[in-house]
């Protein structure tokens, strides 16, 4: 039997609790954030159809992090880039899903970047 990390169990509980309240629709999809120790990922999801409409991450081929220093600045750039892709897809209003993480640091930087890019929360 594999051992489980108590912090990952706690985050999974927070995700379930948040997802009870936050749902994306066709006219207002959900902006979901996931972060690992090295990368940050963002997806815009329509929960009514179960489709990912737009995605962006630090491992995306279009992402270049040469001029940014630090993970927070990189997360902000990811937020700006997902906002650009969302506007190209015709998405302006979204619901923010922090993914069980505290709204601080990289998660906050990504949401600030998305707002600067033109998304409305």
Rosetta blueprint (number, residue, H / E / L):
1 X L
2 X L
3 X L
4 X L
5 X L
6 X H
7 X H
8 X H
9 X H
10 X H
11 X H
12 X H
13 X H
14 X H
15 X H
16 X H
17 X H
18 X H
19 X H
20 X H
21 X H
22 X L
23 X L
24 X L
25 X L
26 X L
27 X L
28 X L
29 X E
30 X E
31 X E
32 X E
33 X E
34 X E
35 X E
36 X L
37 X L
38 X L
39 X L
40 X E
41 X E
42 X E
43 X E
44 X E
45 X E
46 X E
47 X L
48 X L
49 X L
50 X L
51 X E
52 X E
53 X E
54 X E
55 X E
56 X E
57 X E
58 X L
59 X L
60 X L
61 X L
62 X L
63 X L
64 X L
65 X L
66 X L
67 X L
68 X L
69 X L
70 X L
71 X H
72 X H
73 X H
74 X H
75 X H
76 X H
77 X H
78 X H
79 X H
80 X H
81 X H
82 X H
83 X H
84 X H
85 X H
86 X H
87 X H
88 X H
89 X L
90 X L
91 X L
92 X L
93 X E
94 X E
95 X E
96 X E
97 X E
98 X L
99 X L
100 X L
101 X L
102 X L
103 X L
104 X L
105 X L
106 X H
107 X H
108 X H
109 X H
110 X H
111 X H
112 X H
113 X H
114 X H
115 X H
116 X H
117 X L
118 X L
119 X L
120 X E
121 X L
